[in-house]
Amino acid sequence: MKRGRPRKHNPHIPAHVDQSALPRGIYFDHRDSGTWYTLDLDHDNKQRRRNVAPASVTLAELHNIMQDRAGADRGTLRFICDQFETSAQYKKLSASTRKDYQYCRQVLVSIPTKVGKPLGELTARRFTSALIQRLIDRIADEGTPSKAAHVLRYLRRVMQWARNRGYLDQNPAQGIEAPVERKQRRLPATAAMAALIDRAKARGMLARNEKGGCPGYLGFVMEISYLCRLRGIETITLTDANELPEGVLTNRRKGSRDNIVRWTPRLRAAWDGAKACRAKVWVSRGTAIPIRSDRRYIIVASHGGALKKSSLDTAWQRFMKAAIEDGAIAAEDRFGLHDLKRKGITDTPGNRADKQEASGHRDDSMMDVYDLSRPLVNPSSD
């Protein structure tokens, strides 16, 4: 076994153990009757102590213990997940995807098993498709099918990565039946959407610490997301470089095609309003204005820098909760920020092909998700 740097002599280590030949990563605690222990990092990167043997063990037994631990650790699900998180493929993922994967990882490795160990401590090579199917079904049966679906997607990704790099002989997560997730395709009512946009603009003019106030950018985010058919993250990452003479150049994610949304009086007013709100923040905070246009975000946070998606989501939830409590909209009219994109696509004039071109979706099937309009057609005969 590979040894670390030479150890300093420890007078407390039992005399029958040759200190110069100790395996790397094992230490001796002389208190009480004496204990050999190791130090491991948990999922939160915190060091944890684990006692592995009493003081009476021999040097050979200590080597066997450490060899067994190394062999077991390399084959566990936790070890494979750890290796995946240090890979270049994982680091290229978006922050939101990594956050979702970390959540799914913690769910998986902590699942209790009949052998008395959590799932993360079991050897991944012994996993079967039947075992994984039972796990996914169990999570889904707890009333959380979306959680089960996320965990399954994560496990497929990790095990395929491990198979391609020799950690596993096969990917037992392939072919597993995914749970049916709840479909939540809400279409905001026109009146409710208009009321909330007006409310956000009015409340955004209040002082930040004034009761009933909301971030000044929120109303403009809603307008631009709806008019340009954008996700929230796409709206808050628009910059001055996206402002073209003919319209707004989109920056769509998930493989959608970018397009240019022509200027209308309403879109121009929302765009200029967002820039005026940004200028007000920059002046009050004394923010250094970036020279490059692609670094000047249209939507900025209260500190003058780029707005995080998590901050936008928090602001939206607070705004929506307050609107319902105040009676501005009914509870059943509640919708998510992403639903504004669905509303924008549905309200786009033209046929299905026109809507698909405007939305940037490459796959025609996505229109079943985002276009909830009902075509007006002629009868079969006069």
C-alpha positions as a Markdown table, in Angstrom:
| # | Residue | x | y | z |
|---|---|---|---|---|
| 1 | Met | 0.0 | 0.0 | 0.0 |
| 2 | Lys | 1.2 | 3.5 | -0.8 |
| 3 | Arg | 2.5 | 5.3 | 2.2 |
| 4 | Gly | 2.5 | 9.0 | 2.9 |
| 5 | Arg | 5.4 | 11.2 | 4.1 |
| 6 | Pro | 7.5 | 9.9 | 7.0 |
| 7 | Arg | 5.8 | 10.1 | 10.3 |
| 8 | Lys | 7.2 | 11.7 | 13.4 |
| 9 | His | 7.8 | 9.3 | 16.3 |
| 10 | Asn | 4.7 | 9.0 | 18.5 |
| 11 | Pro | 5.6 | 7.6 | 21.9 |
| 12 | His | 2.0 | 6.7 | 22.6 |
| 13 | Ile | 1.7 | 4.1 | 19.8 |
| 14 | Pro | 2.1 | 0.5 | 21.1 |
| 15 | Ala | 5.6 | -0.8 | 21.0 |
| 16 | His | 4.7 | -3.9 | 19.0 |
| 17 | Val | 3.8 | -1.7 | 16.0 |
| 18 | Asp | 6.6 | -0.5 | 13.7 |
| 19 | Gln | 5.7 | 3.2 | 13.2 |
| 20 | Ser | 7.8 | 3.5 | 10.1 |
| 21 | Ala | 5.7 | 0.9 | 8.3 |
| 22 | Leu | 2.2 | 2.2 | 9.2 |
| 23 | Pro | -0.2 | 2.5 | 6.2 |
| 24 | Arg | -1.2 | 6.0 | 5.1 |
| 25 | Gly | -4.4 | 7.5 | 6.6 |
| 26 | Ile | -4.5 | 5.7 | 9.9 |
| 27 | Tyr | -3.9 | 7.4 | 13.3 |
| 28 | Phe | -3.7 | 6.4 | 16.9 |
| 29 | Asp | -5.6 | 7.9 | 19.8 |
| 30 | His | -3.9 | 7.0 | 23.1 |
| 31 | Arg | -6.7 | 8.2 | 25.4 |
| 32 | Asp | -8.5 | 5.6 | 27.5 |
| 33 | Ser | -7.5 | 2.1 | 26.2 |
| 34 | Gly | -6.3 | 3.4 | 22.9 |
| 35 | Thr | -7.9 | 3.3 | 19.4 |
| 36 | Trp | -6.8 | 3.3 | 15.8 |
| 37 | Tyr | -8.9 | 5.6 | 13.6 |
| 38 | Thr | -9.2 | 7.2 | 10.2 |
| 39 | Leu | -10.3 | 10.6 | 8.9 |
| 40 | Asp | -12.7 | 10.8 | 6.0 |
| 41 | Leu | -14.6 | 13.6 | 4.2 |
| 42 | Asp | -18.3 | 13.4 | 4.2 |
| 43 | His | -20.6 | 14.8 | 1.4 |
| 44 | Asp | -20.4 | 18.3 | 2.9 |
| 45 | Asn | -16.6 | 18.1 | 2.7 |
| 46 | Lys | -16.3 | 18.0 | 6.5 |
| 47 | Gln | -13.8 | 15.7 | 8.1 |
| 48 | Arg | -15.2 | 12.9 | 10.1 |
| 49 | Arg | -13.4 | 10.4 | 12.4 |
| 50 | Arg | -14.1 | 6.7 | 12.2 |
| 51 | Asn | -12.7 | 4.2 | 14.7 |
| 52 | Val | -11.4 | 1.1 | 13.0 |
| 53 | Ala | -9.5 | -1.0 | 15.5 |
| 54 | Pro | -8.4 | -1.4 | 19.2 |
| 55 | Ala | -4.8 | -0.8 | 20.3 |
| 56 | Ser | -4.0 | -4.5 | 20.4 |
| 57 | Val | -4.1 | -5.1 | 16.6 |
| 58 | Thr | -0.9 | -5.9 | 14.8 |
| 59 | Leu | 0.7 | -4.0 | 12.0 |
| 60 | Ala | -0.4 | -6.6 | 9.5 |
| 61 | Glu | -4.0 | -6.3 | 10.6 |
| 62 | Leu | -3.8 | -2.5 | 10.2 |
| 63 | His | -2.6 | -3.0 | 6.6 |
| 64 | Asn | -5.5 | -5.4 | 5.9 |
| 65 | Ile | -8.0 | -3.0 | 7.4 |
| 66 | Met | -6.9 | -0.2 | 5.2 |
| 67 | Gln | -6.7 | -2.4 | 2.1 |
| 68 | Asp | -10.2 | -3.6 | 2.7 |
| 69 | Arg | -11.4 | -0.1 | 3.2 |
| 70 | Ala | -9.8 | 1.1 | 0.0 |
| 71 | Gly | -11.3 | -1.7 | -2.0 |
| 72 | Ala | -14.7 | -1.2 | -0.6 |
| 73 | Asp | -14.7 | 2.5 | -1.0 |
| 74 | Arg | -13.8 | 2.3 | -4.7 |
| 75 | Gly | -16.8 | 0.2 | -5.5 |
| 76 | Thr | -19.5 | 2.0 | -3.5 |
| 77 | Leu | -22.2 | 4.2 | -5.0 |
| 78 | Arg | -20.9 | 7.1 | -2.9 |
| 79 | Phe | -17.4 | 6.7 | -4.3 |
| 80 | Ile | -18.7 | 6.7 | -7.9 |
| 81 | Cys | -20.8 | 9.8 | -7.2 |
| 82 | Asp | -17.8 | 11.5 | -5.7 |
| 83 | Gln | -15.7 | 10.7 | -8.8 |
| 84 | Phe | -18.4 | 12.0 | -11.1 |
| 85 | Glu | -18.5 | 15.3 | -9.1 |
| 86 | Thr | -14.8 | 15.8 | -9.7 |
| 87 | Ser | -15.0 | 15.2 | -13.4 |
| 88 | Ala | -14.8 | 17.7 | -16.2 |
| 89 | Gln | -18.2 | 16.7 | -17.5 |
| 90 | Tyr | -19.8 | 17.6 | -14.2 |
| 91 | Lys | -18.1 | 20.9 | -13.9 |
| 92 | Lys | -19.4 | 21.9 | -17.4 |
| 93 | Leu | -23.0 | 21.6 | -16.1 |
| 94 | Ser | -25.0 | 24.7 | -15.2 |
| 95 | Ala | -25.2 | 25.7 | -11.6 |
| 96 | Ser | -28.9 | 24.8 | -11.4 |
| 97 | Thr | -28.2 | 21.3 | -12.8 |
| 98 | Arg | -25.4 | 20.7 | -10.4 |
| 99 | Lys | -27.6 | 21.8 | -7.5 |
| 100 | Asp | -30.3 | 19.4 | -8.6 |
| 101 | Tyr | -27.7 | 16.6 | -8.9 |
| 102 | Gln | -26.4 | 17.2 | -5.4 |
| 103 | Tyr | -29.9 | 17.0 | -4.1 |
| 104 | Cys | -30.5 | 13.7 | -5.9 |
| 105 | Arg | -27.2 | 12.3 | -4.8 |
| 106 | Gln | -28.0 | 13.0 | -1.1 |
| 107 | Val | -31.4 | 11.3 | -1.6 |
| 108 | Leu | -29.8 | 8.2 | -3.1 |
| 109 | Val | -26.8 | 7.6 | -0.8 |
| 110 | Ser | -28.9 | 8.0 | 2.4 |
| 111 | Ile | -31.6 | 5.5 | 1.5 |
| 112 | Pro | -31.7 | 2.8 | 4.2 |
| 113 | Thr | -31.3 | -0.8 | 3.2 |
| 114 | Lys | -32.1 | -4.2 | 4.8 |
| 115 | Val | -28.3 | -4.9 | 5.4 |
| 116 | Gly | -28.1 | -2.0 | 7.9 |
| 117 | Lys | -26.1 | 0.3 | 5.6 |
| 118 | Pro | -27.2 | 3.3 | 3.6 |
| 119 | Leu | -27.4 | 2.7 | -0.2 |
| 120 | Gly | -24.3 | 4.8 | -0.7 |
| 121 | Glu | -22.2 | 2.3 | 1.2 |
| 122 | Leu | -23.2 | -0.7 | -1.0 |
| 123 | Thr | -21.1 | -1.9 | -4.0 |
| 124 | Ala | -22.5 | -0.4 | -7.2 |
| 125 | Arg | -21.4 | -3.4 | -9.3 |
| 126 | Arg | -24.0 | -5.5 | -7.6 |
| 127 | Phe | -26.9 | -3.2 | -8.4 |
| 128 | Thr | -29.5 | -4.7 | -10.7 |
| 129 | Ser | -32.2 | -3.1 | -12.8 |
| 130 | Ala | -34.8 | -4.7 | -10.5 |
| 131 | Leu | -33.2 | -3.1 | -7.5 |
| 132 | Ile | -33.2 | 0.3 | -9.1 |
| 133 | Gln | -36.8 | -0.1 | -10.3 |
| 134 | Arg | -37.9 | -0.9 | -6.7 |
| 135 | Leu | -36.0 | 2.2 | -5.4 |
| 136 | Ile | -37.6 | 4.5 | -7.9 |
| 137 | Asp | -41.1 | 3.0 | -7.3 |
| 138 | Arg | -40.6 | 3.4 | -3.6 |
| 139 | Ile | -39.8 | 7.1 | -3.9 |
| 140 | Ala | -42.7 | 7.7 | -6.3 |
| 141 | Asp | -45.1 | 5.8 | -4.0 |
| 142 | Glu | -44.3 | 8.2 | -1.2 |
| 143 | Gly | -46.2 | 10.8 | -3.2 |
| 144 | Thr | -43.2 | 12.4 | -4.9 |
| 145 | Pro | -43.1 | 11.2 | -8.5 |
| 146 | Ser | -41.2 | 14.3 | -9.7 |
| 147 | Lys | -38.5 | 13.6 | -7.1 |
| 148 | Ala | -38.3 | 10.0 | -8.2 |
| 149 | Ala | -37.9 | 11.1 | -11.8 |
| 150 | His | -35.1 | 13.5 | -11.0 |
| 151 | Val | -33.3 | 10.8 | -9.0 |
| 152 | Leu | -33.6 | 8.3 | -11.9 |
| 153 | Arg | -32.2 | 10.8 | -14.4 |
| 154 | Tyr | -29.3 | 11.5 | -12.1 |
| 155 | Leu | -28.6 | 7.8 | -11.5 |
| 156 | Arg | -28.7 | 7.1 | -15.3 |
| 157 | Arg | -26.2 | 9.9 | -15.9 |
| 158 | Val | -23.8 | 8.9 | -13.1 |
| 159 | Met | -23.8 | 5.2 | -14.0 |
| 160 | Gln | -23.3 | 5.8 | -17.7 |
| 161 | Trp | -20.4 | 8.0 | -16.8 |
| 162 | Ala | -19.0 | 5.3 | -14.5 |
| 163 | Arg | -19.5 | 2.5 | -17.1 |
| 164 | Asn | -17.7 | 4.5 | -19.8 |
| 165 | Arg | -14.7 | 4.9 | -17.4 |
| 166 | Gly | -14.5 | 1.3 | -16.2 |
| 167 | Tyr | -16.0 | 1.7 | -12.8 |
| 168 | Leu | -19.0 | -0.4 | -13.8 |
| 169 | Asp | -19.5 | -3.2 | -16.3 |
| 170 | Gln | -23.0 | -2.0 | -17.3 |
| 171 | Asn | -25.5 | 0.7 | -16.5 |
| 172 | Pro | -28.4 | -1.0 | -14.7 |
| 173 | Ala | -30.3 | 2.3 | -14.6 |
| 174 | Gln | -31.0 | 2.2 | -18.3 |
| 175 | Gly | -34.4 | 0.9 | -19.3 |
| 176 | Ile | -35.9 | 1.7 | -15.9 |
| 177 | Glu | -39.6 | 2.8 | -16.1 |
| 178 | Ala | -39.8 | 6.5 | -15.2 |
| 179 | Pro | -42.6 | 7.5 | -12.9 |
| 180 | Val | -45.4 | 9.7 | -14.4 |
| 181 | Glu | -44.8 | 13.2 | -13.2 |
| 182 | Arg | -47.6 | 15.6 | -12.4 |
| 183 | Lys | -48.2 | 17.8 | -15.4 |
| 184 | Gln | -48.5 | 21.4 | -14.3 |
| 185 | Arg | -49.0 | 23.4 | -17.5 |
| 186 | Arg | -50.7 | 26.5 | -16.3 |
| 187 | Leu | -51.8 | 29.2 | -18.7 |
| 188 | Pro | -52.1 | 32.6 | -16.9 |
| 189 | Ala | -55.4 | 34.3 | -17.4 |
| 190 | Thr | -55.0 | 37.5 | -19.4 |
| 191 | Ala | -56.7 | 39.7 | -16.7 |
| 192 | Ala | -54.6 | 38.1 | -13.9 |
| 193 | Met | -51.4 | 38.6 | -15.8 |
| 194 | Ala | -52.1 | 42.2 | -16.6 |
| 195 | Ala | -53.1 | 42.9 | -13.0 |
| 196 | Leu | -49.9 | 41.4 | -11.6 |
| 197 | Ile | -47.7 | 43.3 | -14.1 |
| 198 | Asp | -49.3 | 46.6 | -13.1 |
| 199 | Arg | -49.0 | 45.7 | -9.5 |
| 200 | Ala | -45.3 | 44.8 | -9.8 |
| 201 | Lys | -44.5 | 48.1 | -11.6 |
| 202 | Ala | -46.4 | 50.1 | -9.0 |
| 203 | Arg | -44.9 | 48.2 | -6.0 |
| 204 | Gly | -41.5 | 48.4 | -7.6 |
| 205 | Met | -41.5 | 52.2 | -7.3 |
| 206 | Leu | -41.8 | 51.9 | -3.5 |
| 207 | Ala | -38.7 | 52.1 | -1.3 |
| 208 | Arg | -37.0 | 48.8 | -0.8 |
| 209 | Asn | -37.8 | 48.5 | 2.9 |
| 210 | Glu | -41.3 | 50.0 | 2.5 |
| 211 | Lys | -44.2 | 47.7 | 3.3 |
| 212 | Gly | -45.8 | 46.1 | 0.2 |
| 213 | Gly | -42.8 | 46.9 | -2.0 |
| 214 | Cys | -41.1 | 44.5 | -4.4 |
| 215 | Pro | -37.9 | 44.7 | -6.5 |
| 216 | Gly | -38.2 | 47.4 | -9.2 |
| 217 | Tyr | -37.1 | 44.9 | -11.9 |
| 218 | Leu | -39.9 | 42.4 | -11.4 |
| 219 | Gly | -42.5 | 44.1 | -13.6 |
| 220 | Phe | -40.1 | 44.5 | -16.5 |
| 221 | Val | -39.0 | 40.9 | -16.2 |
| 222 | Met | -42.6 | 39.8 | -16.5 |
| 223 | Glu | -43.2 | 42.0 | -19.5 |
| 224 | Ile | -40.1 | 41.0 | -21.4 |
| 225 | Ser | -40.5 | 37.3 | -20.6 |
| 226 | Tyr | -44.1 | 37.3 | -21.9 |
| 227 | Leu | -43.4 | 39.5 | -25.0 |
| 228 | Cys | -40.2 | 37.7 | -26.1 |
| 229 | Arg | -41.4 | 34.2 | -24.9 |
| 230 | Leu | -38.4 | 33.7 | -22.7 |
| 231 | Arg | -37.6 | 31.7 | -19.6 |
| 232 | Gly | -36.7 | 33.7 | -16.5 |
| 233 | Ile | -33.0 | 32.9 | -16.7 |
| 234 | Glu | -33.0 | 34.0 | -20.3 |
| 235 | Thr | -34.6 | 37.3 | -19.4 |
| 236 | Ile | -32.2 | 38.2 | -16.6 |
| 237 | Thr | -29.2 | 37.4 | -18.7 |
| 238 | Leu | -30.1 | 39.8 | -21.6 |
| 239 | Thr | -27.5 | 42.6 | -22.0 |
| 240 | Asp | -27.1 | 45.7 | -24.0 |
| 241 | Ala | -25.6 | 43.5 | -26.7 |
| 242 | Asn | -29.0 | 41.9 | -27.3 |
| 243 | Glu | -30.5 | 45.3 | -28.2 |
| 244 | Leu | -30.5 | 45.5 | -32.0 |
| 245 | Pro | -32.1 | 48.2 | -34.3 |
| 246 | Glu | -34.7 | 45.8 | -35.5 |
| 247 | Gly | -35.5 | 44.2 | -32.1 |
| 248 | Val | -34.3 | 42.0 | -29.2 |
| 249 | Leu | -31.9 | 39.2 | -30.0 |
| 250 | Thr | -32.9 | 36.3 | -27.7 |
| 251 | Asn | -30.5 | 34.0 | -25.8 |
| 252 | Arg | -32.5 | 30.8 | -25.5 |
| 253 | Arg | -31.3 | 27.8 | -23.7 |
| 254 | Lys | -31.9 | 24.0 | -24.0 |
| 255 | Gly | -31.1 | 23.9 | -27.7 |
| 256 | Ser | -33.8 | 26.3 | -28.8 |
| 257 | Arg | -33.0 | 28.6 | -31.7 |
| 258 | Asp | -32.4 | 32.2 | -31.2 |
| 259 | Asn | -34.5 | 34.8 | -33.0 |
| 260 | Ile | -35.0 | 38.5 | -33.1 |
| 261 | Val | -38.2 | 39.8 | -31.6 |
| 262 | Arg | -39.3 | 42.9 | -33.4 |
| 263 | Trp | -39.8 | 46.1 | -31.5 |
| 264 | Thr | -43.3 | 47.1 | -30.6 |
| 265 | Pro | -44.3 | 50.1 | -28.4 |
| 266 | Arg | -45.0 | 47.8 | -25.5 |
| 267 | Leu | -41.7 | 45.9 | -25.8 |
| 268 | Arg | -39.7 | 49.1 | -26.2 |
| 269 | Ala | -41.4 | 50.6 | -23.2 |
| 270 | Ala | -40.5 | 47.5 | -21.1 |
| 271 | Trp | -36.9 | 47.5 | -22.3 |
| 272 | Asp | -36.4 | 51.2 | -21.7 |
| 273 | Gly | -38.1 | 50.9 | -18.3 |
| 274 | Ala | -35.7 | 48.1 | -17.3 |
| 275 | Lys | -32.7 | 50.2 | -18.4 |
| 276 | Ala | -34.0 | 53.2 | -16.4 |
| 277 | Cys | -34.4 | 51.0 | -13.3 |
| 278 | Arg | -30.9 | 49.7 | -13.8 |
| 279 | Ala | -29.5 | 53.3 | -14.2 |
| 280 | Lys | -31.2 | 54.3 | -10.9 |
| 281 | Val | -29.6 | 51.4 | -9.1 |
| 282 | Trp | -26.2 | 52.1 | -10.6 |
| 283 | Val | -26.3 | 55.7 | -9.5 |
| 284 | Ser | -27.5 | 55.0 | -6.0 |
| 285 | Arg | -24.8 | 52.3 | -5.5 |
| 286 | Gly | -22.1 | 54.1 | -7.4 |
| 287 | Thr | -21.6 | 51.0 | -9.6 |
| 288 | Ala | -18.8 | 51.0 | -12.1 |
| 289 | Ile | -20.5 | 50.6 | -15.5 |
| 290 | Pro | -18.9 | 47.9 | -17.7 |
| 291 | Ile | -17.4 | 49.1 | -21.0 |
| 292 | Arg | -18.4 | 46.0 | -22.9 |
| 293 | Ser | -22.1 | 45.9 | -23.9 |
| 294 | Asp | -22.3 | 42.1 | -23.3 |
| 295 | Arg | -21.5 | 42.7 | -19.6 |
| 296 | Arg | -24.1 | 45.3 | -19.1 |
| 297 | Tyr | -27.2 | 43.3 | -18.0 |
| 298 | Ile | -30.6 | 44.8 | -18.6 |
| 299 | Ile | -31.8 | 43.4 | -15.3 |
| 300 | Val | -29.6 | 44.0 | -12.2 |
| 301 | Ala | -30.0 | 43.2 | -8.5 |
| 302 | Ser | -30.2 | 45.8 | -5.8 |
| 303 | His | -26.4 | 45.7 | -5.4 |
| 304 | Gly | -26.0 | 46.7 | -9.0 |
| 305 | Gly | -24.6 | 43.4 | -10.2 |
| 306 | Ala | -26.0 | 40.5 | -12.2 |
| 307 | Leu | -29.3 | 39.1 | -10.7 |
| 308 | Lys | -29.1 | 35.4 | -9.7 |
| 309 | Lys | -31.9 | 33.1 | -10.8 |
| 310 | Ser | -32.4 | 32.0 | -7.2 |
| 311 | Ser | -32.9 | 35.6 | -6.2 |
| 312 | Leu | -35.5 | 36.1 | -8.9 |
| 313 | Asp | -37.4 | 32.9 | -7.8 |
| 314 | Thr | -37.4 | 34.1 | -4.2 |
| 315 | Ala | -38.7 | 37.6 | -5.2 |
| 316 | Trp | -41.4 | 36.0 | -7.4 |
| 317 | Gln | -42.7 | 33.7 | -4.7 |
| 318 | Arg | -42.9 | 36.5 | -2.2 |
| 319 | Phe | -44.6 | 38.7 | -4.7 |
| 320 | Met | -47.2 | 36.1 | -5.7 |
| 321 | Lys | -47.9 | 35.1 | -2.1 |
| 322 | Ala | -48.5 | 38.8 | -1.2 |
| 323 | Ala | -50.8 | 39.3 | -4.2 |
| 324 | Ile | -53.0 | 36.4 | -3.2 |
| 325 | Glu | -53.1 | 37.5 | 0.4 |
| 326 | Asp | -54.1 | 41.0 | -0.6 |
| 327 | Gly | -56.8 | 39.7 | -3.0 |
| 328 | Ala | -55.1 | 41.1 | -6.2 |
| 329 | Ile | -55.7 | 37.7 | -7.8 |
| 330 | Ala | -57.5 | 34.5 | -6.7 |
| 331 | Ala | -55.5 | 31.6 | -5.4 |
| 332 | Glu | -56.6 | 29.5 | -8.4 |
| 333 | Asp | -55.1 | 32.1 | -10.8 |
| 334 | Arg | -51.6 | 31.6 | -9.4 |
| 335 | Phe | -49.0 | 30.8 | -12.0 |
| 336 | Gly | -45.2 | 30.5 | -12.2 |
| 337 | Leu | -42.7 | 32.9 | -13.9 |
| 338 | His | -42.0 | 30.2 | -16.5 |
| 339 | Asp | -45.7 | 30.2 | -17.4 |
| 340 | Leu | -45.3 | 33.6 | -18.9 |
| 341 | Lys | -43.4 | 32.0 | -21.7 |
| 342 | Arg | -46.3 | 29.6 | -22.3 |
| 343 | Lys | -48.7 | 32.5 | -22.3 |
| 344 | Gly | -46.5 | 34.4 | -24.8 |
| 345 | Ile | -46.4 | 31.4 | -27.2 |
| 346 | Thr | -50.1 | 30.7 | -26.9 |
| 347 | Asp | -50.9 | 34.4 | -27.6 |
| 348 | Thr | -48.6 | 34.6 | -30.6 |
| 349 | Pro | -50.7 | 35.3 | -33.8 |
| 350 | Gly | -50.6 | 32.7 | -36.6 |
| 351 | Asn | -50.7 | 29.0 | -37.0 |
| 352 | Arg | -48.7 | 26.3 | -35.2 |
| 353 | Ala | -45.7 | 26.8 | -37.4 |
| 354 | Asp | -45.7 | 30.5 | -36.7 |
| 355 | Lys | -45.7 | 29.9 | -33.0 |
| 356 | Gln | -42.9 | 27.4 | -33.2 |
| 357 | Glu | -40.7 | 29.8 | -35.2 |
| 358 | Ala | -41.4 | 32.5 | -32.7 |
| 359 | Ser | -40.7 | 30.3 | -29.7 |
| 360 | Gly | -37.4 | 28.9 | -31.1 |
| 361 | His | -38.3 | 25.3 | -30.4 |
| 362 | Arg | -36.6 | 22.8 | -32.8 |
| 363 | Asp | -39.0 | 20.0 | -31.9 |
| 364 | Asp | -42.6 | 20.3 | -33.1 |
| 365 | Ser | -43.8 | 18.2 | -30.1 |
| 366 | Met | -42.9 | 21.1 | -27.7 |
| 367 | Met | -45.9 | 22.9 | -29.1 |
| 368 | Asp | -48.0 | 20.4 | -27.2 |
| 369 | Val | -46.4 | 21.7 | -24.0 |
| 370 | Tyr | -46.3 | 25.4 | -24.7 |
| 371 | Asp | -49.2 | 26.2 | -27.2 |
| 372 | Leu | -52.5 | 25.9 | -25.3 |
| 373 | Ser | -54.5 | 27.8 | -27.9 |
| 374 | Arg | -57.5 | 26.2 | -29.7 |
| 375 | Pro | -57.3 | 26.6 | -33.5 |
| 376 | Leu | -60.3 | 28.1 | -35.1 |
| 377 | Val | -61.2 | 25.9 | -38.1 |
| 378 | Asn | -64.0 | 25.6 | -40.7 |
| 379 | Pro | -66.6 | 22.9 | -40.5 |
| 380 | Ser | -66.2 | 19.8 | -42.6 |
| 381 | Ser | -68.8 | 21.0 | -45.1 |
| 382 | Asp | -71.0 | 24.0 | -45.8 |
